Amino acid sequence: MTSESKVKVGLKLEEQMLFKCDLGKFIVNDLYIDERNKKGVNKIGPSPAKLLGLSVLGCLAASFEFCLQKKDFLLSDIDGRSELIITRNEKGFWRIKKIDIEILPKVDNPKMRKRVDQCKKFFEQYCIISESLRKGIEVNINLEY
């Protein structure tokens, strides 16, 4: 099955290193990417790196839950964490070296554990983000002025 769809997002500079995101029509209208050199409590949005970590985590958690739903099983609770390892490359630029994801489903009994174990083997293939990152994503940049 080959099909393709386009998803567009945008942003606009609000002030130095603070961008307001345009995600289209959502209930939550305002999301900011905040690259200002301020302490976390003074920022009004995540950095792109944190947003990437959250995107991978959110996609994998949703993929895991989707897999369980296909087996007629619903989780009552799931938590997760994403940790990005950021390092400088040989030219001194910051790069994301690795993303560690931890998904913590609440599993109360052996019957639940059996279904969770079944999904554990292949749920990652449902995640568009992690699999795209692993394979490499073509990035084309057009700078017009």
HUSUL-V963824 format. One record per residue. N is the residue number from 0. RES is the residue in one small letter. SS is DSSP state (alpha for helix, beta for strand, coil for the rest). Layout:
N,RES,SS + N,RES,SS
This chain:
0,m,coil + 1,t,coil + 2,s,coil + 3,e,coil + 4,s,coil + 5,k,coil + 6,v,coil + 7,k,coil + 8,v,coil + 9,g,beta + 10,l,beta + 11,k,beta + 12,l,beta + 13,e,beta + 14,e,beta + 15,q,coil + 16,m,coil + 17,l,beta + 18,f,beta + 19,k,beta + 20,c,beta + 21,d,beta + 22,l,coil + 23,g,coil + 24,k,coil + 25,f,coil + 26,i,coil + 27,v,coil + 28,n,coil + 29,d,coil + 30,l,coil + 31,y,beta + 32,i,beta + 33,d,beta + 34,e,coil + 35,r,coil + 36,n,coil + 37,k,coil + 38,k,coil + 39,g,alpha + 40,v,alpha + 41,n,alpha + 42,k,coil + 43,i,coil + 44,g,coil + 45,p,beta + 46,s,coil + 47,p,alpha + 48,a,alpha + 49,k,alpha + 50,l,alpha + 51,l,alpha + 52,g,alpha + 53,l,alpha + 54,s,alpha + 55,v,alpha + 56,l,alpha + 57,g,alpha + 58,c,alpha + 59,l,alpha + 60,a,alpha + 61,a,alpha + 62,s,alpha + 63,f,alpha + 64,e,alpha + 65,f,alpha + 66,c,alpha + 67,l,alpha + 68,q,alpha + 69,k,alpha + 70,k,coil + 71,d,coil + 72,f,coil + 73,l,coil + 74,l,coil + 75,s,coil + 76,d,coil + 77,i,beta + 78,d,beta + 79,g,beta + 80,r,beta + 81,s,beta + 82,e,beta + 83,l,beta + 84,i,beta + 85,i,beta + 86,t,beta + 87,r,beta + 88,n,coil + 89,e,coil + 90,k,coil + 91,g,coil + 92,f,coil + 93,w,beta + 94,r,beta + 95,i,beta + 96,k,beta + 97,k,beta + 98,i,beta + 99,d,beta + 100,i,beta + 101,e,beta + 102,i,beta + 103,l,beta + 104,p,beta + 105,k,coil + 106,v,coil + 107,d,coil + 108,n,coil + 109,p,alpha + 110,k,alpha + 111,m,alpha + 112,r,alpha + 113,k,alpha + 114,r,alpha + 115,v,alpha + 116,d,alpha + 117,q,alpha + 118,c,alpha + 119,k,alpha + 120,k,coil + 121,f,coil + 122,f,alpha + 123,e,alpha + 124,q,alpha + 125,y,alpha + 126,c,coil + 127,i,alpha + 128,i,alpha + 129,s,alpha + 130,e,alpha + 131,s,alpha + 132,l,alpha + 133,r,alpha + 134,k,alpha + 135,g,coil + 136,i,coil + 137,e,coil + 138,v,coil + 139,n,coil + 140,i,coil + 141,n,coil + 142,l,coil + 143,e,coil + 144,y,coil
